Amino acid sequence: MTRAWTDLEGLRTGAPRQRRAYAVLRSLAIFERLGEFQPALAGTLPLPIHTEASDLDVLCEVHEPAAFVAACSAYATQPGFMTEQVLVRGVPSTIVRFAAEEFAVELFGQPQPVALQHGWRHLQVEARVLALASAGAVATITQWKREGLKTEPAFARWLQLTGDDPYLAVLALEELGDEALRRLVRRADATDRK
């Protein structure tokens, strides 16, 4: 994995909502209880575009859904606890959801390494874009998220990506080298300032 959001230190020292997320994750002991499933924090909380509505998305490598659900049963008393088996873009996925403090929590498992899962790959691309973008870009994307736009559509809109599926459009950026991505971000930044 190119960046390890299995180490929660960035949350512990981050913005107030990130610090709260750190405290909740530590109290739930998710990374300890689900260690055999290689858990990694994804979503927007590790990024500077998180909002008051950002939830705790933890990706896991799950080859035995029953074992994963059994490990997650430690959270069965949490409000809203539920499990489901679904296909996500053709991949069998096990999802466990519940609430903890002010956070919605989603434990998401697929039978492949976390580094190959779309949620992780989106996070990596978004982190690269934000590292190159201006503070204005962060503010614009965050505002769109506060207005209800999901993360990948917000990035696709800001970057002026074409296509019918913003999730795949953002994912395609992982193929860009640093200079090509830098040019794309500069163009979007210039447009955003107009």
Contacts in CASP RR format, 6 or more apart in sequence:
PFRMAT RR
TARGET T0000
AUTHOR 0000-0000-0000
METHOD contacts of the structure
MODEL  1
MTRAWTDLEGLRTGAPRQRRAYAVLRSLAIFERLGEFQPALAGTLPLPIH
TEASDLDVLCEVHEPAAFVAACSAYATQPGFMTEQVLVRGVPSTIVRFAA
EEFAVELFGQPQPVALQHGWRHLQVEARVLALASAGAVATITQWKREGLK
TEPAFARWLQLTGDDPYLAVLALEELGDEALRRLVRRADATDRK
1 40 0 8 1.000
1 114 0 8 1.000
1 115 0 8 1.000
1 120 0 8 1.000
2 124 0 8 1.000
3 124 0 8 1.000
3 127 0 8 1.000
4 40 0 8 1.000
5 40 0 8 1.000
5 41 0 8 1.000
5 42 0 8 1.000
5 46 0 8 1.000
5 123 0 8 1.000
6 31 0 8 1.000
6 38 0 8 1.000
6 39 0 8 1.000
6 40 0 8 1.000
6 41 0 8 1.000
8 22 0 8 1.000
8 25 0 8 1.000
8 26 0 8 1.000
8 31 0 8 1.000
8 41 0 8 1.000
10 18 0 8 1.000
10 22 0 8 1.000
10 46 0 8 1.000
11 18 0 8 1.000
11 19 0 8 1.000
11 21 0 8 1.000
11 22 0 8 1.000
11 25 0 8 1.000
11 41 0 8 1.000
11 45 0 8 1.000
11 46 0 8 1.000
12 19 0 8 1.000
12 22 0 8 1.000
13 19 0 8 1.000
15 48 0 8 1.000
15 50 0 8 1.000
17 45 0 8 1.000
17 50 0 8 1.000
17 52 0 8 1.000
17 54 0 8 1.000
18 45 0 8 1.000
18 46 0 8 1.000
18 50 0 8 1.000
20 101 0 8 1.000
20 102 0 8 1.000
20 103 0 8 1.000
21 45 0 8 1.000
21 54 0 8 1.000
21 56 0 8 1.000
21 103 0 8 1.000
24 56 0 8 1.000
24 100 0 8 1.000
24 101 0 8 1.000
24 103 0 8 1.000
25 31 0 8 1.000
25 41 0 8 1.000
25 56 0 8 1.000
27 100 0 8 1.000
28 75 0 8 1.000
28 100 0 8 1.000
28 105 0 8 1.000
30 39 0 8 1.000
30 58 0 8 1.000
30 105 0 8 1.000
30 107 0 8 1.000
31 39 0 8 1.000
33 71 0 8 1.000
33 74 0 8 1.000
34 58 0 8 1.000
34 60 0 8 1.000
34 68 0 8 1.000
34 71 0 8 1.000
34 72 0 8 1.000
34 107 0 8 1.000
36 71 0 8 1.000
37 60 0 8 1.000
37 61 0 8 1.000
37 62 0 8 1.000
37 68 0 8 1.000
37 71 0 8 1.000
37 109 0 8 1.000
38 60 0 8 1.000
38 61 0 8 1.000
38 113 0 8 1.000
38 114 0 8 1.000
39 58 0 8 1.000
39 59 0 8 1.000
39 60 0 8 1.000
39 107 0 8 1.000
39 114 0 8 1.000
40 58 0 8 1.000
40 59 0 8 1.000
40 60 0 8 1.000
40 114 0 8 1.000
40 120 0 8 1.000
41 56 0 8 1.000
41 57 0 8 1.000
41 58 0 8 1.000
41 59 0 8 1.000
42 57 0 8 1.000
42 58 0 8 1.000
42 59 0 8 1.000
42 108 0 8 1.000
42 119 0 8 1.000
42 120 0 8 1.000
42 122 0 8 1.000
42 123 0 8 1.000
43 54 0 8 1.000
43 55 0 8 1.000
43 57 0 8 1.000
43 119 0 8 1.000
43 122 0 8 1.000
43 123 0 8 1.000
43 151 0 8 1.000
44 50 0 8 1.000
44 51 0 8 1.000
44 54 0 8 1.000
44 145 0 8 1.000
44 151 0 8 1.000
45 54 0 8 1.000
45 55 0 8 1.000
45 56 0 8 1.000
45 57 0 8 1.000
46 123 0 8 1.000
46 127 0 8 1.000
47 123 0 8 1.000
47 126 0 8 1.000
47 127 0 8 1.000
47 130 0 8 1.000
48 130 0 8 1.000
48 138 0 8 1.000
48 142 0 8 1.000
49 126 0 8 1.000
49 130 0 8 1.000
49 138 0 8 1.000
49 141 0 8 1.000
49 142 0 8 1.000
49 145 0 8 1.000
49 151 0 8 1.000
49 154 0 8 1.000
50 142 0 8 1.000
51 142 0 8 1.000
51 145 0 8 1.000
51 146 0 8 1.000
52 146 0 8 1.000
53 145 0 8 1.000
53 146 0 8 1.000
55 103 0 8 1.000
55 104 0 8 1.000
55 105 0 8 1.000
55 106 0 8 1.000
56 100 0 8 1.000
56 103 0 8 1.000
56 104 0 8 1.000
56 105 0 8 1.000
56 106 0 8 1.000
57 106 0 8 1.000
57 108 0 8 1.000
57 119 0 8 1.000
58 105 0 8 1.000
58 106 0 8 1.000
58 107 0 8 1.000
58 108 0 8 1.000
59 108 0 8 1.000
59 109 0 8 1.000
59 110 0 8 1.000
59 114 0 8 1.000
59 117 0 8 1.000
59 119 0 8 1.000
59 120 0 8 1.000
60 68 0 8 1.000
60 107 0 8 1.000
60 108 0 8 1.000
60 109 0 8 1.000
60 110 0 8 1.000
60 114 0 8 1.000
61 109 0 8 1.000
61 110 0 8 1.000
61 111 0 8 1.000
61 112 0 8 1.000
61 113 0 8 1.000
61 114 0 8 1.000
62 68 0 8 1.000
62 94 0 8 1.000
62 109 0 8 1.000
62 110 0 8 1.000
62 111 0 8 1.000
63 111 0 8 1.000
65 85 0 8 1.000
65 92 0 8 1.000
65 94 0 8 1.000
68 94 0 8 1.000
68 96 0 8 1.000
68 107 0 8 1.000
68 109 0 8 1.000
69 83 0 8 1.000
69 94 0 8 1.000
69 96 0 8 1.000
72 83 0 8 1.000
72 96 0 8 1.000
72 107 0 8 1.000
75 81 0 8 1.000
75 96 0 8 1.000
75 98 0 8 1.000
75 100 0 8 1.000
75 105 0 8 1.000
78 98 0 8 1.000
78 99 0 8 1.000
78 100 0 8 1.000
78 105 0 8 1.000
79 98 0 8 1.000
79 99 0 8 1.000
80 97 0 8 1.000
80 98 0 8 1.000
80 99 0 8 1.000
81 96 0 8 1.000
81 97 0 8 1.000
81 98 0 8 1.000
82 96 0 8 1.000
82 97 0 8 1.000
82 98 0 8 1.000
83 94 0 8 1.000
83 95 0 8 1.000
83 96 0 8 1.000
83 97 0 8 1.000
84 94 0 8 1.000
84 95 0 8 1.000
85 92 0 8 1.000
85 93 0 8 1.000
85 94 0 8 1.000
85 95 0 8 1.000
86 92 0 8 1.000
86 93 0 8 1.000
86 95 0 8 1.000
87 93 0 8 1.000
88 110 0 8 1.000
88 118 0 8 1.000
89 118 0 8 1.000
91 110 0 8 1.000
91 111 0 8 1.000
91 112 0 8 1.000
92 110 0 8 1.000
92 111 0 8 1.000
93 108 0 8 1.000
93 109 0 8 1.000
93 110 0 8 1.000
94 108 0 8 1.000
94 109 0 8 1.000
94 110 0 8 1.000
95 106 0 8 1.000
95 107 0 8 1.000
95 108 0 8 1.000
95 109 0 8 1.000
96 106 0 8 1.000
96 107 0 8 1.000
97 104 0 8 1.000
97 105 0 8 1.000
97 106 0 8 1.000
97 107 0 8 1.000
98 105 0 8 1.000
99 105 0 8 1.000
108 117 0 8 1.000
109 117 0 8 1.000
110 117 0 8 1.000
114 120 0 8 1.000
115 121 0 8 1.000
118 167 0 8 1.000
118 171 0 8 1.000
121 171 0 8 1.000
121 174 0 8 1.000
122 151 0 8 1.000
122 152 0 8 1.000
122 167 0 8 1.000
122 170 0 8 1.000
122 171 0 8 1.000
124 174 0 8 1.000
125 155 0 8 1.000
125 170 0 8 1.000
125 171 0 8 1.000
125 173 0 8 1.000
125 174 0 8 1.000
126 151 0 8 1.000
126 155 0 8 1.000
126 170 0 8 1.000
128 173 0 8 1.000
128 181 0 8 1.000
129 155 0 8 1.000
129 159 0 8 1.000
129 173 0 8 1.000
129 181 0 8 1.000
129 185 0 8 1.000
130 137 0 8 1.000
130 138 0 8 1.000
132 181 0 8 1.000
132 182 0 8 1.000
132 185 0 8 1.000
132 186 0 8 1.000
133 185 0 8 1.000
133 188 0 8 1.000
133 189 0 8 1.000
134 189 0 8 1.000
134 192 0 8 1.000
136 189 0 8 1.000
136 192 0 8 1.000
136 193 0 8 1.000
137 158 0 8 1.000
137 185 0 8 1.000
137 188 0 8 1.000
137 189 0 8 1.000
137 192 0 8 1.000
140 158 0 8 1.000
140 192 0 8 1.000
141 154 0 8 1.000
141 155 0 8 1.000
141 158 0 8 1.000
144 154 0 8 1.000
144 157 0 8 1.000
144 158 0 8 1.000
145 151 0 8 1.000
145 154 0 8 1.000
149 157 0 8 1.000
152 166 0 8 1.000
152 167 0 8 1.000
152 169 0 8 1.000
152 170 0 8 1.000
153 166 0 8 1.000
155 161 0 8 1.000
155 166 0 8 1.000
155 170 0 8 1.000
156 166 0 8 1.000
156 169 0 8 1.000
156 170 0 8 1.000
157 166 0 8 1.000
158 188 0 8 1.000
158 192 0 8 1.000
159 170 0 8 1.000
159 173 0 8 1.000
159 184 0 8 1.000
159 185 0 8 1.000
159 188 0 8 1.000
160 187 0 8 1.000
160 188 0 8 1.000
160 191 0 8 1.000
161 169 0 8 1.000
161 170 0 8 1.000
161 173 0 8 1.000
162 169 0 8 1.000
163 169 0 8 1.000
173 181 0 8 1.000
173 184 0 8 1.000
176 184 0 8 1.000
END
